[in-house]
Amino acid sequence: MDNLKIGLASVTFRNKTVPEIVEIVKKAGVDFIEWGADVHVKSIDDAKPAKKLCDENGITISSYGSYYRTGCGDEAKWEDVCRIAYELGASSVRIWLGNKDSENFSAEEYENLKKEMKFICEKAEEYNLLVCPECHDNTFNNNTDSILKLKNDLNCKNFRTYFQSRYLRFDYDIDRIERTFDFIENFHVSYRDLKREQRFKKKDRKYLDKLVGKFISMDFCGIVIVEFTKGSKEKNFLKDIKKLRTRHQIKNP
């Protein structure tokens, strides 16, 4: 495998407009964008021009970073999320599983989570969407065993996951990749130690290189989505993409 799909999470540039982000993505030779609900695509009215602009520039909208958090019990809000993602032409929706680690869920809370996720997946299926919980601390998707249990208990074909490392526990990350690989949709290349930037320091680079190499060796079909760059500056994002391609011999599209 000599070509890995690379994308950008729009949250990387919260201070830039949709057209500005599309231009940055074109300049970097990146083919995918994950639009976020926090700033750029909050409604269907936002989704329509974003989709049109991406279509005109040959950019695929990979996913919708909805920031929807389970536990709110708002079924109408979830359907709005699905409608926006559908309008974008996204194949998946990124969500958050609650607001605490899986170890802190009571048996009753877990049953409620399953019930809610069943509804979420079934409603998303009506829009031909995948549901992808973000891999993160302070959510139910904070460890490998918990997400595998939920996946097996739900038994929903459109339930998948993101992979995201904190660059702190290499053995854990490799184990997680191997045990959840069959349902990893995308890989967020993101921040370290709560710093919402991807710095590519020497130590981080070695760690990150090994993780990306692991995905390549397993013929990963998803997208490596770059989320955050130093100082939220275009020039640093362009450098990060160039380094990512060079170190892994990834061809330009």
Summary of the structure (lengths in Angstrom):
residues: 253
radius of gyration: 17.4
end to end distance: 13.7
largest distance: 49.7
contacts: 818
relative contact order: 0.15
helix: 50%
strand: 18%
